[in-house]
Amino acid sequence: MNVQTAGAIKHQEESKGADKTSVKAALGSFIGTTVEWYDYFIYGTAAALVFPKVFFSNMSPEMATLMSMISFSVAFVVRPIGGIVIGHFGDRMGRKKLLVFTLMLMGLCTAAIGFLPSYAQAGIWGPALLIVLRIIQGFALGGEWGGAALMSVEHAPEGRRGLWGATMQMGVPAGLLVSAGAFALVSMLPDEQFFSWGWRLPFIFGLVLLVVGMYIRLQVSEPPAFEKVAEKGEIEKAPLLSVWKYEKKKTIVMAFFQTAANVGYFLITVYALSYITQTLGLPRSVASNALMVGAAVDLFMQPVFGWLSDKYGRKKVYGFGAIFFALYAFPFFALLNTADPYYITLALALGLGIGHASTGSLHGVIYAEQYKTKYRFSGSSVAYQLSGIVSSAPTPIIAAWLVATTGNSMAVSWFVVAAAVITLICISMTKETYRIDINE
């Protein structure tokens, strides 16, 4: 065997090892992200269907719904803090350790919510503890997202970062699908049992998912990009300061970049559940089943759009999604207002399977590609989590207020159109990144 042949064999073996590592990283990010978003979405579903009657039962139905939506949204306020703190240590200590920590924190908080006393049992202590646990969830997710995105994108094979990044983002609809399925099962219980103990079971089930997620995530190694920075001794002492010094304008733009995706997504997955059950007066099962179908379509379509972004670019695919949300804003509510379970399911499936899949699938790769390796965790985390405050947190509250004050859903549709315009402006201010070398 000559030297050239031996070298070729060695290269093939290294490539196979790299492929296995990248697949393991993608799987680890997907499973871990699924668990964490299950924890997060199970709260959103309960905020729409349960918490107004369990933790805010001393208020009018309208005020109870509004307070429940506020308790859901408060997590977005602390998510940037989680991004700052956990992103700082992620850039200094590595991605893996921080991902294990955030997963454990999310899982334990979710299970604890399942054991909280109601307002009838403990008065103000029930909703107060609920909000505290929600804040901790927001802190954990604020740091988790950036780490999971980098584990997938930095491990991705050449030319497949969009597809690999989409596998991590698939954890979002997967978590939603599992949480919607869990609530669909317990929603079959009679009201008395459902509101006393049935709603608690999906939260407690989070402990089982936590064990699975921890096992998978512990098997994944650090990305080569971070290891190279560590070997060269280029670890940033204050990565966030570097982001602010060198990437301030970019970070501000990226904070508004996903406005259309966030408004569209949380309108569909949180407020629409309240609209279907409270405004239209339909059974919980209609909302839960429609959401479950929508999440399944979203899960299937995300890798398709991730693959398309590797072929045609991030901006074209993401811009398509923003335009779709703008055009779909009015038909969405028209379908809901039929009060027909079939059309309601179709409404959620189209909104999630096209609008969110074409945008949400690219968040991991787009944000990761905007920053240098040595402060990528901090930069991508902070920009992404700031977008949560700008557009995710206010959406259920604004939607509830618009319907309450105008008496119809048309104002909410115009709200979605405005969000799409903001995203399109941000896209025009962003450079195309699908062909750059992120290790540079």
C-alpha positions as CSV (number, residue, x, y, z in Angstrom):
1,M,0.0,0.0,0.0
2,N,1.5,3.3,-1.1
3,V,1.5,6.5,0.9
4,Q,-1.2,8.1,-1.3
5,T,-3.6,5.2,-0.9
6,A,-3.0,5.1,2.8
7,G,-3.7,8.8,3.0
8,A,-7.0,8.4,1.0
9,I,-8.1,5.6,3.4
10,K,-7.3,7.7,6.4
11,H,-9.3,10.6,4.9
12,Q,-12.3,8.3,4.3
13,E,-12.2,7.0,7.9
14,E,-12.0,10.6,9.2
15,S,-14.9,11.6,7.0
16,K,-17.0,8.7,8.3
17,G,-16.1,9.6,11.9
18,A,-17.1,13.2,11.2
19,D,-20.4,12.1,9.6
20,K,-21.2,10.0,12.7
21,T,-20.3,12.9,15.0
22,S,-22.4,15.4,13.0
23,V,-25.4,13.0,12.9
24,K,-25.1,12.4,16.7
25,A,-24.8,16.2,17.3
26,A,-28.0,16.8,15.1
27,L,-29.9,14.0,17.0
28,G,-28.7,15.4,20.4
29,S,-29.8,18.9,19.5
30,F,-33.2,17.6,18.1
31,I,-34.0,15.5,21.2
32,G,-32.8,18.0,23.7
33,T,-34.7,20.9,22.0
34,T,-37.8,18.8,21.7
35,V,-37.8,18.2,25.5
36,E,-37.1,21.8,26.3
37,W,-39.8,23.1,24.0
38,Y,-42.3,20.5,25.2
39,D,-41.7,22.0,28.7
40,Y,-42.2,25.5,27.2
41,F,-45.3,24.8,25.1
42,I,-47.1,22.7,27.7
43,Y,-47.2,26.0,29.7
44,G,-48.6,27.9,26.6
45,T,-51.4,25.3,26.1
46,A,-52.3,25.4,29.8
47,A,-52.2,29.2,29.8
48,A,-54.9,29.2,27.1
49,L,-57.0,26.3,28.4
50,V,-56.4,25.8,32.1
51,F,-54.7,28.6,34.1
52,P,-57.5,31.2,33.8
53,K,-59.8,28.8,35.7
54,V,-57.2,27.3,38.1
55,F,-54.8,30.2,39.0
56,F,-56.9,33.3,38.1
57,S,-60.4,32.1,39.1
58,N,-61.0,35.2,41.2
59,M,-61.2,37.4,38.1
60,S,-63.6,37.9,35.2
61,P,-63.1,35.5,32.3
62,E,-61.7,38.2,30.1
63,M,-59.3,39.4,32.8
64,A,-58.3,35.9,33.7
65,T,-57.4,35.1,30.1
66,L,-55.4,38.3,29.9
67,M,-53.5,37.6,33.1
68,S,-52.8,34.0,32.0
69,M,-51.4,35.3,28.7
70,I,-49.2,37.8,30.7
71,S,-47.9,34.9,32.8
72,F,-47.0,33.1,29.6
73,S,-45.3,36.1,28.1
74,V,-43.2,37.1,31.2
75,A,-40.7,34.3,30.3
76,F,-39.7,36.3,27.2
77,V,-38.5,39.2,29.4
78,V,-35.9,37.0,31.1
79,R,-34.9,35.0,28.1
80,P,-32.3,37.6,27.0
81,I,-30.8,37.4,30.6
82,G,-30.5,33.7,30.1
83,G,-28.9,34.3,26.7
84,I,-26.4,36.7,28.2
85,V,-25.4,34.6,31.3
86,I,-25.4,31.2,29.7
87,G,-24.0,32.5,26.4
88,H,-21.1,34.0,28.3
89,F,-20.1,30.7,29.9
90,G,-20.9,28.8,26.7
91,D,-18.3,30.9,24.8
92,R,-15.8,30.4,27.6
93,M,-16.5,26.8,28.8
94,G,-18.0,25.1,25.7
95,R,-21.5,24.3,24.4
96,K,-22.1,20.9,26.0
97,K,-21.9,21.7,29.7
98,L,-24.4,24.6,29.5
99,L,-26.8,22.6,27.4
100,V,-27.0,19.9,30.0
101,F,-27.6,22.5,32.7
102,T,-30.4,24.3,30.9
103,L,-32.2,21.0,30.0
104,M,-32.2,20.0,33.7
105,L,-33.5,23.4,34.8
106,M,-36.3,23.3,32.3
107,G,-37.4,19.8,33.2
108,L,-37.5,20.3,36.9
109,C,-39.4,23.6,36.7
110,T,-42.0,21.9,34.4
111,A,-42.6,19.1,36.8
112,A,-42.9,21.5,39.7
113,I,-45.7,23.4,38.0
114,G,-47.6,20.1,37.9
115,F,-47.6,20.1,41.8
116,L,-48.6,23.7,42.4
117,P,-51.7,24.5,44.5
118,S,-54.5,26.4,42.7
119,Y,-55.8,29.8,43.7
120,A,-58.7,28.1,45.5
121,Q,-56.2,26.1,47.6
122,A,-53.5,28.6,48.4
123,G,-54.8,32.0,47.3
124,I,-52.2,34.4,45.7
125,W,-49.4,31.9,46.4
126,G,-50.6,29.6,43.6
127,P,-50.2,32.2,40.7
128,A,-47.2,33.7,42.4
129,L,-45.3,30.4,42.4
130,L,-46.5,29.8,38.8
131,I,-45.0,33.0,37.6
132,V,-41.7,32.3,39.4
133,L,-41.3,28.9,37.8
134,R,-42.2,30.5,34.4
135,I,-39.4,33.0,34.9
136,I,-36.9,30.3,35.6
137,Q,-38.1,28.4,32.4
138,G,-37.5,31.6,30.4
139,F,-34.0,32.0,31.8
140,A,-33.1,28.3,30.9
141,L,-34.6,28.5,27.4
142,G,-32.8,31.8,26.8
143,G,-29.5,30.0,27.1
144,E,-30.5,26.6,25.7
145,W,-31.5,27.8,22.2
146,G,-28.1,29.3,21.3
147,G,-26.2,26.3,22.4
148,A,-28.4,23.8,20.6
149,A,-28.2,25.8,17.4
150,L,-24.4,25.9,17.5
151,M,-24.1,22.2,18.3
152,S,-26.0,21.4,15.1
153,V,-24.6,24.1,12.8
154,E,-21.0,23.9,13.8
155,H,-21.1,20.1,13.5
156,A,-22.8,20.2,10.1
157,P,-21.2,18.7,6.9
158,E,-20.1,21.2,4.3
159,G,-23.1,22.7,2.3
160,R,-25.7,21.3,4.7
161,R,-25.8,23.8,7.5
162,G,-29.4,24.8,6.6
163,L,-30.6,21.2,6.8
164,W,-28.6,20.4,9.9
165,G,-29.8,23.6,11.6
166,A,-33.4,22.7,10.7
167,T,-33.0,19.4,12.6
168,M,-32.5,21.4,15.7
169,Q,-35.4,23.7,14.9
170,M,-37.5,20.6,14.3
171,G,-37.5,20.2,18.1
172,V,-39.8,23.2,18.3
173,P,-42.8,21.6,16.4
174,A,-41.8,18.2,17.9
175,G,-42.1,19.6,21.4
176,L,-45.4,21.3,20.4
177,L,-46.7,18.0,18.9
178,V,-45.9,16.0,22.0
179,S,-47.3,18.7,24.3
180,A,-50.5,19.0,22.2
181,G,-50.9,15.2,22.1
182,A,-50.5,15.1,25.9
183,F,-53.2,17.8,26.4
184,A,-55.4,16.1,23.8
185,L,-55.4,13.0,25.9
186,V,-56.1,14.6,29.3
187,S,-58.7,16.9,27.6
188,M,-60.9,13.8,27.2
189,L,-61.5,13.8,30.9
190,P,-64.6,15.3,32.4
191,D,-64.2,19.0,33.3
192,E,-64.1,18.3,37.1
193,Q,-61.3,15.8,36.8
194,F,-59.5,17.8,34.1
195,F,-59.3,21.0,36.1
196,S,-58.5,19.3,39.4
197,W,-55.7,16.9,38.4
198,G,-55.8,15.9,34.7
199,W,-54.0,19.0,33.5
200,R,-51.1,18.3,35.8
201,L,-50.1,15.0,34.2
202,P,-48.5,16.5,31.1
203,F,-46.3,18.6,33.4
204,I,-45.2,15.7,35.6
205,F,-44.5,13.6,32.4
206,G,-41.8,16.1,31.7
207,L,-39.6,14.2,34.2
208,V,-39.6,11.2,31.9
209,L,-38.6,13.3,28.9
210,L,-35.9,15.0,31.0
211,V,-34.2,11.6,31.6
212,V,-34.3,10.8,27.9
213,G,-32.9,14.2,26.9
214,M,-30.1,14.1,29.4
215,Y,-29.0,10.7,28.2
216,I,-28.8,11.8,24.6
217,R,-27.2,15.1,25.2
218,L,-24.4,13.7,27.3
219,Q,-23.3,11.6,24.3
220,V,-22.5,14.6,22.1
221,S,-18.9,16.1,21.9
222,E,-17.9,19.7,21.6
223,P,-18.1,21.2,18.0
224,P,-14.7,21.4,16.2
225,A,-15.1,25.1,15.6
226,F,-15.1,25.8,19.4
227,E,-12.2,23.3,20.0
228,K,-10.1,25.1,17.5
229,V,-10.7,28.5,19.2
230,A,-9.8,26.9,22.6
231,E,-6.6,25.3,21.2
232,K,-5.4,28.6,19.8
233,G,-6.1,30.3,23.1
234,E,-8.6,32.7,21.6
235,I,-11.3,32.3,24.1
236,E,-13.0,35.7,24.7
237,K,-12.9,37.0,28.3
238,A,-16.0,39.1,27.7
239,P,-17.8,37.8,24.6
240,L,-20.9,40.0,25.0
241,L,-18.7,43.1,25.1
242,S,-17.1,42.0,21.8
243,V,-20.6,41.5,20.3
244,W,-21.6,45.0,21.4
245,K,-18.3,46.5,20.1
246,Y,-18.2,44.8,16.7
247,E,-21.7,43.6,15.9
248,K,-24.0,46.2,17.5
249,K,-26.0,47.2,14.4
250,K,-26.3,43.6,13.2
251,T,-27.6,42.5,16.6
252,I,-30.3,45.2,16.6
253,V,-31.4,44.1,13.1
254,M,-31.4,40.4,14.1
255,A,-33.6,41.3,17.2
256,F,-36.3,42.4,14.7
257,F,-35.5,39.9,12.0
258,Q,-38.0,37.2,13.0
259,T,-40.9,39.5,13.9
260,A,-43.2,37.9,11.2
261,A,-42.3,34.4,12.3
262,N,-42.8,35.1,16.0
263,V,-46.1,37.0,15.6
264,G,-47.5,34.3,13.3
265,Y,-46.3,31.4,15.4
266,F,-47.5,32.5,18.8
267,L,-50.8,33.8,17.3
268,I,-51.4,30.3,16.0
269,T,-50.0,28.2,18.9
270,V,-51.2,30.3,21.9
271,Y,-53.8,32.9,21.2
272,A,-55.7,30.9,18.6
273,L,-56.4,28.2,21.3
274,S,-58.0,30.8,23.5
275,Y,-59.9,32.2,20.5
276,I,-61.2,28.8,19.5
277,T,-62.4,27.9,23.0
278,Q,-63.4,31.2,24.5
279,T,-64.5,33.4,21.5
280,L,-65.9,30.6,19.3
281,G,-67.1,28.4,22.3
282,L,-65.8,25.2,20.8
283,P,-64.5,22.2,22.9
284,R,-60.9,22.0,24.0
285,S,-60.4,18.9,21.9
286,V,-61.0,20.9,18.7
287,A,-58.2,23.3,19.6
288,S,-55.8,20.5,20.8
289,N,-56.4,18.2,17.8
290,A,-55.9,21.0,15.3
291,L,-52.7,22.2,17.0
292,M,-51.4,18.6,17.0
293,V,-52.0,18.2,13.2
294,G,-50.4,21.6,12.5
295,A,-47.4,20.7,14.6
296,A,-47.0,17.5,12.7
297,V,-47.1,19.3,9.3
298,D,-44.6,21.8,10.6
299,L,-42.2,19.1,11.8
300,F,-42.4,17.4,8.3
301,M,-41.8,20.6,6.3
302,Q,-38.9,22.1,8.3
303,P,-36.1,20.0,6.9
304,V,-37.5,20.7,3.4
305,F,-37.1,24.4,3.8
306,G,-33.7,23.9,5.5
307,W,-32.6,22.0,2.4
308,L,-34.0,24.6,0.1
309,S,-32.0,27.3,2.0
310,D,-28.8,25.4,1.3
311,K,-29.6,25.4,-2.5
312,Y,-31.1,28.9,-2.9
313,G,-30.0,30.9,0.1
314,R,-31.4,31.8,3.5
315,K,-32.9,35.2,2.5
316,K,-35.0,33.9,-0.4
317,V,-36.6,31.1,1.7
318,Y,-37.1,33.3,4.8
319,G,-38.5,36.1,2.7
320,F,-41.0,33.7,1.2
321,G,-42.2,32.8,4.7
322,A,-42.7,36.4,5.7
323,I,-44.7,37.2,2.6
324,F,-46.8,34.1,3.1
325,F,-47.7,35.2,6.7
326,A,-48.8,38.6,5.4
327,L,-51.0,37.1,2.7
328,Y,-52.4,34.4,5.0
329,A,-53.3,36.7,7.9
330,F,-56.9,37.3,6.8
331,P,-57.8,33.8,5.4
332,F,-56.5,32.4,8.7
333,F,-59.2,34.0,10.8
334,A,-61.8,33.4,8.0
335,L,-61.1,29.7,8.4
336,L,-61.3,29.9,12.2
337,N,-64.5,31.8,12.1
338,T,-66.3,29.0,10.3
339,A,-66.2,27.2,13.6
340,D,-65.8,24.0,11.6
341,P,-63.2,21.6,13.1
342,Y,-62.0,20.6,9.6
343,Y,-61.3,24.2,8.5
344,I,-59.8,25.1,11.9
345,T,-57.4,22.2,11.5
346,L,-56.6,23.4,7.9
347,A,-56.0,26.9,9.2
348,L,-53.4,25.8,11.8
349,A,-51.8,23.3,9.4
350,L,-51.2,25.9,6.7
351,G,-50.0,28.5,9.1
352,L,-47.5,26.2,10.8
353,G,-46.6,24.0,7.8
354,I,-45.8,26.8,5.4
355,G,-45.5,30.1,7.3
356,H,-43.6,28.8,10.3
357,A,-41.7,26.0,8.7
358,S,-40.2,28.3,6.1
359,T,-39.0,30.8,8.7
360,G,-38.6,28.9,12.0
361,S,-36.5,26.2,10.4
362,L,-33.8,28.7,9.5
363,H,-33.4,30.5,12.8
364,G,-30.6,28.3,14.1
365,V,-28.5,28.5,11.0
366,I,-29.2,32.2,10.2
367,Y,-28.3,33.5,13.7
368,A,-25.2,31.2,14.0
369,E,-23.9,32.4,10.6
370,Q,-24.0,36.0,11.7
371,Y,-21.3,35.8,14.3
372,K,-17.6,34.7,14.7
373,T,-17.0,31.5,16.6
374,K,-15.3,33.1,19.6
375,Y,-18.5,35.1,20.5
376,R,-21.1,33.2,18.5
377,F,-22.9,31.7,21.5
378,S,-23.4,35.1,23.1
379,G,-24.2,37.0,19.9
380,S,-26.7,34.5,18.5
381,S,-28.4,33.9,21.9
382,V,-28.8,37.6,22.8
383,A,-30.1,38.6,19.3
384,Y,-32.5,35.7,19.2
385,Q,-33.8,36.2,22.7
386,L,-34.2,40.0,22.2
387,S,-36.5,39.1,19.4
388,G,-38.7,37.3,21.9
389,I,-39.2,40.5,23.9
390,V,-39.8,42.5,20.7
391,S,-42.3,40.2,19.0
392,S,-43.1,36.9,20.8
393,A,-44.1,38.1,24.2
394,P,-46.5,40.9,23.2
395,T,-48.3,38.8,20.5
396,P,-50.9,36.9,22.6
397,I,-51.5,40.0,24.7
398,I,-51.9,42.4,21.8
399,A,-54.2,39.9,19.9
400,A,-56.4,39.5,23.0
401,W,-56.6,43.3,23.4
402,L,-57.3,43.9,19.8
403,V,-60.2,41.5,19.7
404,A,-61.5,42.8,23.0
405,T,-61.5,46.4,21.9
406,T,-62.6,46.0,18.3
407,G,-64.9,43.0,18.6
408,N,-63.5,41.2,15.6
409,S,-60.3,39.6,14.3
410,M,-59.5,41.9,11.4
411,A,-57.2,44.1,13.5
412,V,-55.2,41.1,14.4
413,S,-54.7,40.3,10.8
414,W,-53.3,43.8,10.1
415,F,-51.0,43.3,13.0
416,V,-49.5,40.2,11.3
417,V,-49.1,42.2,8.0
418,A,-47.2,44.9,9.9
419,A,-45.0,42.2,11.4
420,A,-44.2,40.8,8.0
421,V,-43.2,44.2,6.7
422,I,-40.7,44.6,9.5
423,T,-39.1,41.3,8.7
424,L,-38.8,42.1,5.0
425,I,-37.0,45.3,5.9
426,C,-34.6,43.4,8.1
427,I,-34.0,40.8,5.4
428,S,-33.0,43.6,3.0
429,M,-30.4,44.8,5.6
430,T,-28.8,41.4,6.1
431,K,-26.1,39.8,4.1
432,E,-26.6,36.4,2.5
433,T,-24.6,33.8,4.5
434,Y,-25.3,30.3,3.1
435,R,-22.0,30.0,1.3
436,I,-19.6,31.5,3.9
437,D,-17.1,29.5,5.9
438,I,-18.3,30.0,9.5
439,N,-14.9,28.7,10.8
440,E,-13.2,31.8,9.4
